[in-house]
């Protein structure tokens, strides 16, 4: 039995493309004392049967970054590590059958251009020029990506492995990990050949990631949120017409995707690879009678052509040459899915010094970038790009088995589906319910999920079209628009009430709490009886998170943060707690709910329900009774009007809500709240506030106290940035928009150059203008500067506004 090392800095469990890429990038970062464990041979899992497509396309900024990096790495990797690879950069064509799909393509083109990629919009005739076998009679257009292509997954994995080994890292094949334990702050990874003691451990176990994840439950872990889909693709026999064309032009056809029908076509030698994503899909290893086997290395499922017959027939009509050849082979293998289709990449929730790099649905395309991100996270504690889209902490305690299976099948069956801003994907609904849920629904609430919590997005009236079909648009107009306007006007002119379950809330107490918080935030703490906003920078001075800090006593605080930030923010706080400090930090999110009661008549309304001091100043807190129930009353409103947040036990909320409605408040939803906050320039977490930006870039200067004695994270970096000059600044824009408002990461232009990006946008119903928040090159971030915003391919004039809210710029209404 060969010896294995007894220690390593990092142990990676899993030898697919993501595991080997992580090892390669760790070694490249100088961490060569790392070990990868593979239970069988490298590539034995999903990597082995992967089709090997390498697209860059995404409408997620971070995913596009990750995939773009993969293409750049793969282009040079063979020479870099001296390992030949079959990497064919053929380009790709995505077909569009509708205006809405062309708008999606235009959006991706703008994002790609910002990242340095030359994506191109094609007419149907131009698409046929590049792909002469294509039927184009019913197409609206196409998107061409010159960097797309395909790679041999096994060769890619072996190249990454060779590169890692050459830099001193070790790979142990046929060495299954059997469990983990923890001792003296270090991990002990158990194998049949002996134990390895390590500082860090990475779960890169592919479709076995959930089984490996169970080993970490005794150390604070949870069940990995994932499921496994059966994915089939088929290879045709050789096509003489294709062989002749390839010989004539000297290259392969571009990879073709008909995303509205849901399949890809790729030239494989002189045949065609047809890969459908069928709505009539099948989950595997999801029921007791179909258990996950102990070893599925280099194995496939039985063929099931009936499931994909209709899509294959459509593909052969689209490219008739494909229908002239017989089928030579069918591949049907497991592909893991997280509930949103994105991988789990980053810190393992609740577990110290443990990371996940697993559940990659498109592991070949994302593997290169994933290794880079994972290595940065381990070696530097932060990543170049904000990676919340893949962060495992984005899923919390609602992702049970049934939810994961339902969402995975939904994602697979709509793999190329357009994610319209107004659309609710229905699977996995009602995971966490407000005590007011039924009441909200009876009032017409059209719900959305926020960290599993059901909240009303808007309130429909009788006769409104609430069908899924109505939401298939990028445009502002729809049955919701008139209702959002009414809700915003009620908040502007009278009083509105919003049920907001799932606010993340943490309690911090005991001696030293105040000083510890001062050492984490860039600004100051509130006085006793008051509250304020605080920003937590990372070591680079970038925006890690934002919390409202409520100070009940000298050493007693409530910290409130976004619903989706629950595990992310709590884990950050816990990881920074000093040992044996006596500080007590608890997550009190469950059990308490929040109502926002806001508008110029909110004081008048609450006066009929409470004897609270309703003249207490803005940003004050008090305990009181509302409708006879004990509450925490905060004088604050994210809507930017006179208002209060009412925090109360869940059992008491129905009585309070009914009393507020009976007193004349109008229910409003999250979409109205978003419109209201845009007019005030209030930032949203992981849109306007992310680690892509520093606090200074984010325009948060007034929340930084450089003169305080505490050396908070990022203080030196922010001082250096201030001295050298900030390269871009947060701005509010008024946009001469057309039918659609600027979505996240719309490109900003000036004199033909890209000069920034939007971070959020929408219609402001109080100012009756299209509003966008964004980051703009500093020399242009002056009031009155005219720029252009690219919205779904069309450039619209926009004006930089003064550094103050568009609505109530002096905050007179909310301070009233």
ABEGO torsion letter per residue (X at the ends): XBBBBABBABBBBEABAAAAAAAAAAAAAGBABBBBBBABBBGABAAAABAGBBBABBABAAAAAAAAAAAAAAAAAAAAAGBBBBBBBAEBBBBBABAAAAAAAAAAAAAAAAAGBBBBBBBAAAAAAABAABBAAABAEBBBBAABEBBBAAAAAAAAAAAAAAAGBBBBBGBBBAEBBBBGGBBBBBBAAEBBBBABBBBAAEAAAAAAAAAAAAAGBBBBBBBBBBBBBBBBBBBAAAAAAAAAAGBBBBBBBBAAAGBBBBBBEABBBBBBBBABBBBBGABAABBBBABABGBBBBBBAAAAAAAAAAAAAABAAAAABBBABBBBBBBBBBAAGBBBBEBBBGBBGBBBBBGBABAAAAAAAAAAAAAAAAAAGBBABBAAAABAAABBAABBAAAAAAAAAAAAAAAABBBBAABBBABGBGABBBAAAAAAAAAGBBBBBBGGBBBBABBBBBGBBABAAAABBABABEAAAAAAAAAAAAAAABBBBBBBBGBBBBBBBEBGAAAAAAAABABBBBBBGBBBBBBBBBAAGBBABBBBBBBABAABBBBBBBAAAAAAAAAAAAAABBBGAGBBBBBAABGBBBBBBBEAAAAAAAAAABABBAABBBGBBBBBBBGGBBBBBBBBBAAGBBEBBBBBBAAAAAAAAAAAAAAGBBBBBAAAAAAAAAAAGBBBBGBABBAABBAAAAGAAAABBAABABBBBGAAAAAAAAAAEBABBBBBBBBBBBABBBBBGBBBBBGGBBAEBBABBEBBAAAGBBBBBBBBBAAABBBGBBBBBBBGGBBBBBBBBBBBBABGAAGAAAAX
